[in-house]
Amino acid sequence: PDGTKPTYTVTFDVDGGSPEYLPRTINEGDLVAEPKPAPKKEGATFVAWQLDGAAYDFSQPVNGSITLKAKWEAKPQVYLNVFVVDQDLKPIEGVKVDVIEN
């Protein structure tokens, strides 16, 4: 802020994600930079920063105090049942199966 223009506060609501970002003070008419790195949230993928439910356009000047909220898309839940059987298709007890997630 240079002191000659009104300033506004841009707040970032990560909606349960991390990291938390500090609010930014922006001169009227200036742009706010998108926070980097993008936030992360267990079980979800970050989609975009939104203002009033619509994707925020970081190429537009700031002309008032705003709160940008993280939009998340739930990651699909995958369930895997593994049964280890012998050649007669009878279950074998006590076999450990490791599942590696990519």
N, C-alpha and C positions, 0 to 999 in steps of 0.2 A: 504494500500500500504506500502511495506517495504523498498522501495528505491533502491533495488538491481535488480529488474526486471522492464522492461517497464510497464507502466500503460496505461489503456484504459478506456474510458468513456462509460458506458451503460446508455442510455437514454430510458425512458418509455413514449411513446405517448399514452395517454388514449383516443384519438380520440373522444373528446366531453364528456367523462365520468369523474368520480371523485372517489377518490381524485387524485390530482396531486402527482406524486412521484418525489423526487429529483433524479437527475442523480447520478450514483454510479461510483466511481473510483475503478477499479479492476486490480490487478496484472496480467500480461500476464500468461496464463495457469491456472488461478484460475477460480472458478465457481462464477456466480452471482446468488443470491437467488431470487426466484420469489417473487414479492412484495405481501405483505399481509396487509390488506384484499384485495381480488380481487376487481377491480373497479366496479362501478355501473353506469348505464346510463338509463335515463327515456325511457321507451318503448323498451328496448333491454336487452338481456341476454349476459353476458360476456362468450366468448367461449375459447379464448386462447390468449397468446402473440405470435405475429408473427414476423419473420424476413424475409423480402423480399417475403411476401405472403405465407410463410410456417410456421407451428407451430414451435416455438422455443423449443429446447431441453435443459432444464436447467442442465442436467447432462454433458453437453459438456463444455470444457474450453473456456474461452474468449481469443481470439487471435487478437483482433482489436476493435476499437471503433464501437459500433453498436447502432441502435435505434430499440427498440422493440415496435411494434404497437398493441394496443388492437384490437382484432377481436370480432365483435358484431353480434348477430343474432336478428333480429327484433322479438319482441313479437307479436303474432297474435292479430289483432284488433277485438274485439267482439262488435257488435252492437245489442242492444236489444230495440225492440219496444213493448211497453205494452199498450194494450187497455183494459180498464175496461168497462164491459158492464152489463146491467141488464138481467133479465131472457128472455126478448124479443130480446136480442142482440143489444139493442140500447146503444150507448156510454154514459157513465156517466162522465160528466164534473167535473173538480176540484178535482179529486181523486189523492192523492200523492202516488207515489210508490218509495220506497227506494231500491236501488240496492247495495248490499254489495259485494265488490270484495275481493276474497281470494288471 
